[in-house]
Amino acid sequence: MPGKRKLLALVLLCLLVPASYGASSTSSSTTSYDDINFPQWSRDLRRTEIITFGSLPFVTIWATVAYSAYEDGECRNPLNKSSDGLSTSDQKHIMQIAAISCIGLGLTDLAYTLIRRSVTKHRRLRKMRPDAIVISPVSREEEQQAPEGSPLRDPRQKPRADIPQDYLQGGIESAVF
């Protein structure tokens, strides 16, 4: 069993270390705690951790009720100390079910938060976009009525820009690129 203990210690270390980043900061009267100081992934990880560990007591109670209903066919009160106790293997199963359920709750909330933020960001970007460009075809009559040298007459011909002669001093040769 030493391998399982090391694995459990590593998992707990990975879950608890991000929580300690904000706790060790020094506080002074001029510095205030603000979420702006932390990157978004850190805040998301902290929220997931809070939801996972915060739901553990409640999920454990409901897992005990569901487990006893499934195994014994009756719902036991998990808070009643005078009732028959659960065996050690039953307690292990209940804790495993509760832990997996809590991790599932935390990851579900994380996925929901990330998806919601992405959708909101795309909506905001879509609103910032200029109106769609409308391309209307040119009829044959408009093409024939266009003046000579117009791009409407020959679409392969690029329009010539009227650039003043003094645009570049000394011409294109003296331009620095």
C-alpha positions, 0 to 999 in steps of 0.5 A: 500500500505504500504506492497508493499513499504516495499517489494520494499524497501527490494528488492532494499536494497538486490540489492544495498548492494552488490554494496557498499562492494567495495566502502567503502574500504580505499585506500593507495598508496601501496594497489591497487584495484584488483578483487582477493580480492573478491570471485567469487560469489561477482563478479558475483553478481556485474556483474548481478547488473550492467547489470540489472540496466545498461539496465533499461533506454534502456529497458524502452525506448523499452518497451514504444515503444512496449507498445504503439504499442500494445495498440494504434497500433502506435509507439510513440516516447517516448522521444517526450515531445509534444506528448500525454502523457501516463496515470499513469496506462500505465506508471506503466505497462511500468515500470513493463515490463521494470523492469521484462525484466531487471531482466530477462536480468541480470539473463540470463547473470548470468546463461550464465556466470556460465554455460560457466565457468563450461564448461571451467573448465570441459574442462580444467580438461579433458585435464589434465587427463592422457590418458585413460587406455586400457584393452586388454584381454589375449588370452588362448595361452598367459595364457598357456605360462605364467610362473607358479605363474603368475597372467596371469595363475590364475587371483585370485592370487595376484602377490607377491612383492619381499620385501627386508628383511631389509625393516622394521627394526625388521620386521612388529611388530616394525612398527608404524601405 
